[in-house]
Amino acid sequence: MIKRFQEVREAAKGQPLKKLAIVSAHAPHTVRSGLIAQEEGIAVPIFIGERETIETLLRNEGLDPKNFRIEAADGEEAAALRAVELARSGEAEILLKGNLSTSVLMKKVLNKEAGLRTGHLLSDILLAEVKVDGKVKLIGVTDGGVNILPSVEEKRVIILNAAKVYQRLGHSNPRVAVLSCIEYINEKIHSTVDGAELQRLNREGNIPGCVVQGPLALDLAVSKAAGELKGIQDEGIGEADILLVPSIEAGNILGKSFTYFSGVQVGHIVVGAQVPVLIPSRAETEEDRLNSIALGSVVGRVFD
């Protein structure tokens, strides 16, 4: 069972090198992402974007551009389209967002005729390496990157996507907490109603491969000590592996709080497409980008 990002990276190194398409790679940090992944023995980069700029950036790193695959593309739309084409043909196994808008890339990925759809809902899961109650673990937050205000049915699939990711990391039956601000049903707070319904669906076998509990406040989801202080000692309190958030705003805020308040390592992946899609923010560190690439390598395509 993988509990740290170092273990994710080691697992990725133990697999054949993945072909990593970096979309709009004409910025220093995007080129560095591909070079570091190659140096670490995780992936071989394919740089897509403004050829002259990419070649200059490679020379600035003391490297010969002739030793790398560069796919010329003029503009964000063309770069995203070329990346999707490479993935459809099997020439790319992971897509990494470079210096372009997430919406531009995802629009091409989600195109009904020429995109990377598999018939499954796409969703993002962010993993953070945290220490709670004295234990280090990778805790997942979903979905803070793709689905804006998912329905109960969409949340059901988002949970399945996240559970698949954790299963690839060796967690045979991950625990999922459906987050809200309280741990009991209040009809005026939709996330509490959804939490109870998702827990029911899980217990009836409609969300297999995991244990769903909800609604739960964040403290009860991740800290057994908090449960004891509140006098709540139900099974699963404080043991969540995956946190299902009510909306994209909540997921985005919670995810960024790991970086800016806690300074912990993160990595995230969009699953449900023909290949993993990585959509890091431009402010993410090289280490966090490498975590995402390694995660994409280990997880791969979750639905065949």
N, C-alpha and C positions, 0 to 999 in steps of 0.2 A: 504494500500500500504506500503510494507516494504522498509525502507530507510536506516536502520542501521543494522550492524551485531548483535547487541544485540537483535534486533527484530527477526532476523533469528533464533538465539538460542532459544528465548522464544517460537517461533512458533514450533521449533523442540521438545521442552520439552512438548508441548501440544499434541504430537502424541504418539502412541505406540512405545516403544523402538525398534529401528532397530537393526538387526543383522549385525554387522560390521566385515568383514573378513580383518584382517591386514596381508598383504603378506610379508613374510620374516621379522617377528617381533622380530628378535633376536638382537635388539639394544635398549639402554635405551629410546631414544626418541620415538621409535615406540610403545613400551609397555606403556609409559606414555600417548601417544595419546589415546589408548584404555581405559586406566584407567580414564582419565579426562572425556572422553565422557560418561562413565558409571556414574561417580560421578555427572555429570551435568544432568543426566537423559535423555540423547539423544540416546545412543546406548549401546548394550551389545557386548563386543569384543570377537572375535574368533581369537586366535593367531596362525599363521601358520609359521612354520620354525623349527629351531633346538630346539628340546624339552628341552634338558638340559640347554641350554643358556636361553631360555625363563623362565624356572622354576627358575633359579638363579636370573634373573632380577626381577621377581615377589617377591621372598623372600627378595631381597634388598629393595623392597618397603614396607616390613613388611607384605606381604600377603601370603596366602597359595595357591600354584598352583592348588591344588585339587578343588578350588572354581571356576576355569576358564576352558573354553574349549581350549585345545591346540591340534592342528593338526600337527603331526610331518611330516616334509618334509626336505629332504636333498638337499640343493642347491636351487638356484633361479628358475630354470626351474620347479622343482618339486613343489615348493611353489606356483608359479603362476598357474600351472595346477590344483593343489588342490583347490585354491581359485575360479577358474572358475567352477570347478565341483560343489562346494558348491553353487555358484550362480545359476547354471543351475538347481539344485535340489530344489531351494527355501530355502536352509539352510543359505544363506547369502544374504542380501539385499543391501549392499554397499561394494565395494572393496576399500581398502586404501593401497596404495603403501607404503611399509616399506623400509627395507634396501636392495633394489635391483634396477636394471636398469629399467627405464621406458619402454624401448624397449622390454625387456623380458616379462614384464607383458602385454603390449599391443599386443604383438605377439600372446599370448595365448587368449586374449580377442577377437582378430580379426580372429582367426582360423575359416575357413569356415565350417568345419564339427563339431568341438567340442567347439567352442568359444561362444561368447555372442552377435553375430550379430542379428539385427532385420530387416535388409533390408534398414536401414537408415545410412547415413554417420555419423561417430562419429566425434565430435569436442569438443574442450575445451573452456570453458568460465571462465575467471578470473574476479572476482568482487573486487573492491576496494572502501573502504569507504572514500570519498573525500569531500572537501569543496571548491566549486567554486562559485564565485559571491555571497558569503555569505550564500550559501545553502549547507547543508550536504545531500549527496545522495550516493547510491551504483551505481557505473558506471562499466559497463562490457567491457572487452576486449576479442575479439575472432578473430582468433584462434591462440594462441601462444603456443600450446602444441601438436597438432596432425598432422594437414595438412600443408605440407611444402610450396607449392606454388599453392594454389587452383585455379581452373578454375572459370569462371563466374557461371556455374551450381553448382559447389561445394560451392561457396560463397553463392549462393541462399539458399542451404540447411543449411549451417552454420548459416545464419541469422535466419532461421526457428527454429533451435535448440536453439539459444540464446533467441529468442522471447518466446519460450515455458518456458524457465527458468524464465524469467521475469513475464510471466503470472502466474506462480505458486507463485510468490512473490507479486501478487496483482496488477501488471501493465497490464491493459487490452489491451493497444495498445502502447507498448513501441516504442520509437524513436530510429532508427538506423542510425548512420553516417558512410558512407563508406569513410574511411580515405585515404588521399593522402597528398602531400606537397602543393597542390594548390586547388582551388575550381572551376576550369574551365578545360575543356577538352584539353589535349595536347597529340596528338597521340603517342608521344615518351615515355609518362609516362603511362604505362598500367593500373595503379590503377585509373587514372582519367577516362579512357575509361570504365573500369569495373564499376566504381561508377555511371556513367550516365546510363549504361545499367541496373544495379540493381535498380536504381530509377525508370526507365521505367517499368521494370517487376513488381515492387511493385504497381505502379499506374494502371497497367493493371490487377491487381488482382492475379498475379502469385507468390507473396510473402505475403500471408495474415497474419493478426494478429499483424501487426506492421506498422510503417511509416518509409520508407527508404529515406534517402537524401544523395546525393553524386554527384560528389566528394566533400569532405570538408577537409580543413586543420584542425589540432587538435584544434587550438584556436577557430575557428568558430563552431566546433562541441560542445564544452563544455562551452563556455563563451559568453553570450549575450553582455557583455561589450566590448569584443574584436570585435564583429560584429559592434557595434555602432561606435567604433573608426575607423574601416575600411570603414564605410559607407555602411555596408551590413546589412539590417534589414529584410531579408526574413523570412517567417514563419518557425519556428523550429531551427533557429540559436541559438546556446548555450544551447539547450535543449536535447541533445542526452543522452539516457540511455545506449546504446550499441555502442561500437566502433568496427567496422569491419576493421581489419588491412590487408595490402596487402599480408603479408607472415608470416611464423612462426618466422623469425628473428625479424621482427618489433614487433610482439606480445610479444615475449619473452623479448625483451629489454624494451618495454613500461611497461610490467607487473612488471619486477624486479625494474624498476625505482620508482614505488610506494613504494616499501619496502626500498630501499637503499638511495633514495634521499628525499622522503617525510615521510617515517616512518609510513605510514597509514596501517590500517588493510586490509588484503586481504583474499580471499578464492576462490577456483576454483573447477570445476567439469567437467568431460568428460561425455557428454550425447550422446544418440543415441544407447547405448547398452541395454541389458536386465536389467541391474542395473547401478546405478551411479558408475563411476570409479574415484577415487581421486588420483592424481599423484603429491603430493607436493614435492618440492625440499627438500633435506636434511637440507638446511639452514633455512627453515621456522620455525617460532616460534610456541610454543605450542598453543598460541591463534589463530594463522592463521590456524593451523591444525584443531582446534576445529571448526573454522568458516566453513571450507570445509566439515567436517563431518555433521554439522548442515545443511548446504546447501544441501548436499546429502539426508539428511533425509526429508527435506521440499520438494525438487524438485522431488525426486523419479525417476521412469522411465517415460520419457517424451512422449514416443510413445508406445501405447498399441498394 
